């Protein structure tokens, strides 16, 4: 060790550590590519699965009776209060 507490390493030790780090980095990169490919594969699978169903469009006629009550298809009422009132 030198006077600052830093250890000296030989070139062989440095090269060995760099080789080890490169190997680990390569493994992480390959794992990342595999996960990315799996993500695309599952997304494509879901698109193919969902494309077999027909799109269903439902149109509902709705109106308001003017008192803040919305009536949908004449089957039910949802009262949200008078929309003309202020929150004061």
HUWO-V506599 format. One record per backbone hydrogen bond with DSSP energy under -1.0 kcal/mol. NH is the residue of the N-H (numbers start at 1). CO is the residue of the C=O. E is the energy in kcal/mol with one decimal. If there is no record, write none. Layout:
BEGIN
NH;CO;E  NH;CO;E
END
This chain:
BEGIN
2;6;-2.0  5;2;-1.5  14;10;-2.1  15;11;-2.8  16;12;-2.1  17;13;-2.1  18;14;-2.4  19;15;-2.4  20;16;-2.2  21;17;-2.4  22;18;-2.4  23;19;-2.0  24;20;-2.2  25;21;-2.7  26;22;-2.3  27;23;-2.0  28;24;-2.3  29;25;-2.3  30;26;-2.3  31;27;-2.4  32;28;-2.4  33;29;-2.3  34;30;-2.1  35;31;-2.3  36;32;-2.5  37;33;-2.3  38;34;-2.2  39;35;-2.1  40;36;-2.2  41;37;-2.4  42;38;-2.5  43;39;-2.2  44;40;-2.5  45;41;-2.3  46;42;-2.3  47;43;-2.1  48;44;-2.4  49;45;-2.5  50;46;-2.9  51;47;-1.6  53;50;-1.2  63;71;-1.8  65;69;-1.8  70;78;-1.9  71;63;-2.4  72;76;-1.2  73;61;-1.9  75;72;-2.1  78;70;-2.1  80;68;-1.7  85;82;-1.2
END
